[in-house]
Amino acid sequence: MDEAIELYLADRCSLGRAPKLAGVTRWDIQDILSQRGIPIEIDCSQSVDEMDALTKRLECKGLLCSS
């Protein structure tokens, strides 16, 4: 975990890659960074892609109605 966070802080891995290296979810690593007072830098283009993917998953499960 600490190694993944160090790589993230050194800009040697992204917020998407760090949790994979640490063996946790993206949400887990964001919580850990927040608890440690480490700012989270989000790439807007990645965020849009992630939101689109989440929307599709929720629609497939019938948890979100598309308009």
Backbone as a chain_set.jsonl record, in Angstrom:
{"seq": "MDEAIELYLADRCSLGRAPKLAGVTRWDIQDILSQRGIPIEIDCSQSVDEMDALTKRLECKGLLCSS", "coords": {"N": [[0.823, -1.185, 0.0], [1.81, 1.316, 0.949], [3.928, 1.65, -0.822], [2.625, 1.918, -3.298], [1.28, 4.316, -2.84], [3.449, 6.031, -2.506], [4.507, 5.94, -5.119], [2.382, 7.117, -6.477], [2.421, 9.693, -5.326], [4.855, 10.559, -6.287], [4.269, 10.973, -8.878], [4.566, 8.765, -10.501], [2.786, 6.826, -10.962], [-0.685, 6.535, -11.781], [-3.859, 7.621, -10.343], [-5.62, 5.679, -11.008], [-4.009, 3.455, -11.396], [-2.618, 3.067, -8.994], [-4.341, 1.802, -6.965], [-4.519, -0.756, -8.062], [-1.921, -1.675, -7.878], [-1.713, -1.732, -5.13], [-3.608, -3.556, -4.427], [-6.224, -2.943, -3.764], [-9.488, -1.333, -3.979], [-10.329, 1.454, -6.133], [-11.867, 3.276, -4.736], [-11.19, 2.645, -2.123], [-8.464, 3.407, -2.033], [-8.712, 6.127, -2.474], [-10.032, 6.893, -0.139], [-8.039, 6.27, 1.739], [-5.964, 7.998, 0.941], [-7.232, 10.421, 1.46], [-7.59, 10.234, 4.257], [-4.957, 10.434, 5.019], [-4.43, 12.979, 4.384], [-3.648, 13.593, 1.818], [-3.789, 15.215, -1.228], [-6.087, 14.555, -3.904], [-5.608, 14.16, -7.243], [-7.451, 14.547, -10.1], [-7.883, 13.484, -13.365], [-9.705, 15.067, -15.707], [-10.67, 13.983, -18.16], [-10.448, 11.247, -17.742], [-12.245, 10.994, -15.659], [-14.74, 11.521, -16.841], [-14.923, 9.351, -18.606], [-14.942, 7.278, -16.712], [-17.329, 7.845, -15.34], [-19.163, 7.46, -17.404], [-18.822, 4.705, -17.808], [-19.664, 3.728, -15.321], [-22.334, 4.574, -15.359], [-23.326, 3.0, -17.476], [-23.003, 0.425, -16.344], [-24.795, 0.581, -14.185], [-27.196, 0.984, -15.561], [-27.396, -1.449, -16.946], [-27.848, -3.171, -14.838], [-30.331, -2.426, -14.179], [-30.638, -0.405, -12.381], [-30.614, 2.21, -12.977], [-32.343, 4.476, -14.914], [-32.19, 5.189, -18.311], [-32.292, 8.264, -20.076]], "CA": [[0.0, 0.0, 0.0], [2.657, 2.505, 1.049], [4.709, 1.774, -2.057], [1.721, 2.447, -4.327], [1.04, 5.725, -2.518], [4.69, 6.745, -2.825], [4.57, 6.07, -6.577], [1.362, 8.105, -6.84], [2.91, 11.011, -4.912], [5.995, 10.908, -7.144], [3.738, 11.023, -10.25], [5.068, 7.62, -11.26], [1.614, 6.028, -11.317], [-1.926, 7.312, -11.726], [-4.838, 7.248, -9.331], [-6.219, 4.432, -11.476], [-3.03, 2.367, -11.298], [-2.195, 2.875, -7.598], [-5.073, 0.758, -6.241], [-4.191, -2.07, -8.624], [-0.64, -2.057, -7.283], [-1.914, -1.953, -3.699], [-4.558, -4.646, -4.224], [-7.467, -2.427, -3.19], [-10.305, -0.645, -4.974], [-10.041, 2.884, -6.301], [-12.538, 3.99, -3.647], [-10.383, 2.421, -0.917], [-7.246, 4.217, -2.055], [-9.112, 7.524, -2.307], [-10.283, 7.071, 1.295], [-6.748, 6.242, 2.434], [-5.283, 9.259, 0.63], [-7.951, 11.468, 2.185], [-7.266, 10.081, 5.676], [-3.563, 10.864, 5.201], [-4.327, 14.383, 4.005], [-3.005, 13.673, 0.506], [-4.758, 15.66, -2.233], [-6.357, 13.652, -5.017], [-5.647, 14.848, -8.527], [-8.296, 13.792, -11.018], [-7.833, 13.858, -14.774], [-11.111, 15.232, -16.112], [-11.049, 13.074, -19.242], [-10.648, 9.932, -17.137], [-13.447, 11.032, -14.843], [-15.893, 11.404, -17.73], [-14.955, 7.957, -19.049], [-15.344, 6.449, -15.581], [-18.747, 8.08, -15.091], [-19.895, 6.781, -18.476], [-18.769, 3.267, -17.534], [-20.528, 3.482, -14.167], [-23.712, 4.743, -15.824], [-23.678, 1.807, -18.257], [-23.144, -0.71, -15.428], [-26.041, 0.75, -13.43], [-28.309, 0.761, -16.49], [-27.47, -2.893, -17.215], [-28.402, -3.821, -13.657], [-31.677, -1.915, -13.959], [-30.63, 0.517, -11.253], [-30.647, 3.573, -13.492], [-33.112, 4.585, -16.153], [-31.593, 6.125, -19.265], [-33.292, 9.21, -20.589]], "C": [[0.867, 1.248, 0.0], [3.466, 2.732, -0.22], [3.851, 2.362, -3.184], [1.451, 3.929, -4.092], [2.277, 6.559, -2.821], [4.832, 6.95, -4.331], [3.569, 7.11, -7.067], [1.857, 9.515, -6.516], [4.064, 11.495, -5.781], [5.578, 11.044, -8.606], [4.292, 9.906, -11.125], [3.968, 6.605, -11.54], [0.374, 6.884, -11.09], [-2.808, 6.854, -10.571], [-5.562, 5.962, -9.725], [-5.301, 3.234, -11.301], [-2.66, 2.051, -9.846], [-3.0, 1.808, -6.857], [-4.8, -0.647, -6.771], [-2.884, -2.577, -8.031], [-0.796, -2.424, -5.809], [-2.879, -3.1, -3.4], [-5.84, -4.211, -3.536], [-8.281, -1.769, -4.303], [-9.893, 0.816, -5.068], [-10.659, 3.684, -5.159], [-11.748, 3.836, -2.356], [-9.166, 3.337, -0.907], [-7.583, 5.693, -1.914], [-9.393, 7.823, -0.832], [-8.974, 7.147, 2.074], [-5.983, 7.54, 2.193], [-5.926, 10.405, 1.407], [-7.615, 11.432, 3.676], [-5.853, 10.569, 5.981], [-3.352, 12.323, 4.797], [-3.639, 14.612, 2.672], [-4.046, 14.098, -0.52], [-4.877, 14.669, -3.384], [-6.465, 14.475, -6.287], [-6.413, 13.977, -9.507], [-8.158, 14.361, -12.417], [-9.271, 13.896, -15.277], [-11.529, 14.264, -17.208], [-11.262, 11.661, -18.707], [-11.945, 9.909, -16.339], [-14.7, 10.871, -15.691], [-16.03, 9.964, -18.205], [-15.427, 7.037, -17.927], [-16.825, 6.618, -15.271], [-19.608, 7.415, -16.16], [-19.95, 5.278, -18.222], [-19.683, 2.91, -16.363], [-21.997, 3.581, -14.56], [-24.175, 3.511, -16.59], [-23.889, 0.602, -17.352], [-24.459, -0.62, -14.655], [-27.265, 0.524, -14.308], [-28.49, -0.73, -16.758], [-28.089, -3.651, -16.046], [-29.82, -3.354, -13.355], [-31.776, -0.941, -12.801], [-30.693, 1.978, -11.674], [-31.418, 3.569, -14.798], [-32.428, 5.574, -17.071], [-32.681, 7.031, -19.808], [-33.008, 9.59, -22.016]], "O": [[0.693, 2.134, -0.837], [3.664, 3.872, -0.642], [4.319, 3.216, -3.938], [1.401, 4.71, -5.042], [2.165, 7.671, -3.335], [5.238, 8.026, -4.771], [3.871, 7.892, -7.968], [1.727, 10.424, -7.335], [4.231, 12.697, -5.988], [6.429, 11.212, -9.48], [4.466, 10.074, -12.332], [4.183, 5.636, -12.268], [0.39, 7.833, -10.306], [-2.54, 5.846, -9.917], [-6.061, 5.24, -8.861], [-5.771, 2.118, -11.081], [-2.416, 0.892, -9.508], [-2.405, 0.974, -6.175], [-4.844, -1.617, -6.015], [-2.751, -3.76, -7.719], [-0.106, -3.307, -5.302], [-2.964, -3.564, -2.263], [-6.47, -4.989, -2.819], [-7.815, -1.66, -5.437], [-9.2, 1.341, -4.196], [-10.064, 4.644, -4.67], [-11.641, 4.783, -1.577], [-8.868, 3.97, 0.106], [-6.822, 6.441, -1.3], [-9.03, 8.89, -0.336], [-8.818, 7.987, 2.96], [-5.42, 8.116, 3.124], [-5.226, 11.26, 1.949], [-7.382, 12.475, 4.288], [-5.585, 11.06, 7.077], [-2.235, 12.838, 4.859], [-3.107, 15.693, 2.419], [-5.069, 13.432, -0.678], [-3.902, 14.031, -3.783], [-7.303, 15.37, -6.396], [-6.069, 12.815, -9.721], [-8.298, 15.566, -12.63], [-9.967, 12.88, -15.273], [-12.655, 13.766, -17.179], [-12.158, 10.953, -19.168], [-12.662, 8.909, -16.347], [-15.625, 10.16, -15.3], [-17.131, 9.414, -18.208], [-16.219, 6.124, -18.16], [-17.508, 5.64, -14.969], [-20.666, 6.868, -15.853], [-20.995, 4.651, -18.397], [-20.393, 1.906, -16.409], [-22.811, 2.759, -14.138], [-25.288, 3.029, -16.379], [-24.832, -0.164, -17.549], [-25.156, -1.621, -14.488], [-28.255, -0.057, -13.863], [-29.619, -1.22, -16.793], [-28.774, -4.655, -16.243], [-30.443, -3.818, -12.401], [-32.867, -0.679, -12.295], [-30.809, 2.873, -10.836], [-31.164, 2.748, -15.679], [-32.116, 6.689, -16.654], [-33.83, 6.624, -19.978], [-33.749, 10.377, -22.605]]}, "num_chains": 1, "name": "protein.A"}
